[in-house]
Amino acid sequence: MKENQLLEMIESYLSGEMPAEERAQFDALRKKDATIDTKIAEHKHFTGLLKQYNERLSLQNRLDEIHEEIDVHTLKEDLMAHPSWVVQMWRHHHSKISVAASVAIIAILLTLFITGDLSNKDPRYQQLKADVERVKKEQDKLGEKTDNLIKTDKQTGPTISAKFRGTGFALTGNGYIVTNSHVINGADSVYVQNGEGESFHTKVVYTDPLYDVAILQINDPAFKNLGAIPYNIKKGKSDLGEAVYTIGFPGDDFKFGPGALTAGVGFHGDTTEYELYIPVNPGNSGGPLLDEKGNVIGVITGKQTQTSGVAFAVKSNYLLKAIQSIPADSLSKSLIINTKNTLSSLSRTQQVNKLRNYVFMVKVYNQ
């Protein structure tokens, strides 16, 4: 029997297309001739490889089509500003990417099979098989290292520089943050960064340009609840001469600024603000203004450029009015303002250390 006739019979036998009478005769032939059994096993193995190759080649074609559609220059900025997309793609598709990397080796292997230049007993076959296994192991190691890097790296958020920075502080433990309206005005995306260097994506829930207040909500899956807020927002007025302080991010580090309340009105007699004698710089905007007991009495809005050391803060009761004006359908989580102050019995140093977990750098990005 010729080789090509035997292959046709084997294909008909394995596909179930062989008539029952011929199948019985073929089974009898298999029992008599062990080489036929060997050829059947080899053919099964070969067709299995072909099926795998077709599936992987189809995947490679899909990946190539996607690659052709990608505008690298347009995508570059978005990837830099939102690297979490890259992380998610690796988590969800690294197995497919690994498969695609193996297609070339498998294609060579199968080509040699088809042309008859290679058999499973050939030393070259064994070498190629070992190479494929080695590549798979290296890809698994790479995937494991990348996953570990994703898990252990605390630095999240954009890697490019922010267009503008300010300060914000927590209203609730579940992710609501207050800052100035002018800080986030015109932003395409806003992130907040805590004292540990972890950045979290936020959405703007509400802005009130009249009081220069903006409410953000952290909507990043990496964010963990802060727990109970240690300060409350004062409803009444504060007195002239009171010692006050602010904390925020006028630079890359958390900074403390002591001062005093010098007037009950702000710039040009603005009754919604306090005038302060306190050191503030760009980046302090949106930070909390606190009295000696740790009550939030205002939100820093800026400084008077004509007079050294003079700054302004929107009064806390106007912050509360802005919070009450937020439409209910804008809130996906409850926004309940804390009424207890656990800072009052602490020293100034202890208060500042406690506040580190609740004050954030606000980073603004736009095109």
Secondary structure, 3 states (H helix, E strand, C coil): CCHHHHHHHHHHHHHCCCCHHHHHHHHHHHHHCHHHHHHHHHHHHHHHHHHHHHHHHHHHHHHHHHHHHCCHHHHHHHHHHCCHHHHHHHHHHHHHHHHHHHHHHHHHHHHHHHHCCCCCCCHHHHHHHHHHHHHHHHHHHHHHHHHHHHHHCCCCCCCCCCCEEEEEEECCCCCEEEECHHHHCCCCEEEEECCCCCEEEEEEEEEECCCCEEEEEECCCCCCCCCCCCCCECCCCCCCCCEEEEEECCCCCCEEEEEEEEECCCHHHCCCEEEEECCCCCCCCCCEEEECCCCEEEEEEEECCCCCCEEEEEEHHHHHHHHHCCCHHHCCCCCCCCCCCCCCCCCHHHHHHHHHHHEEEEEEECC
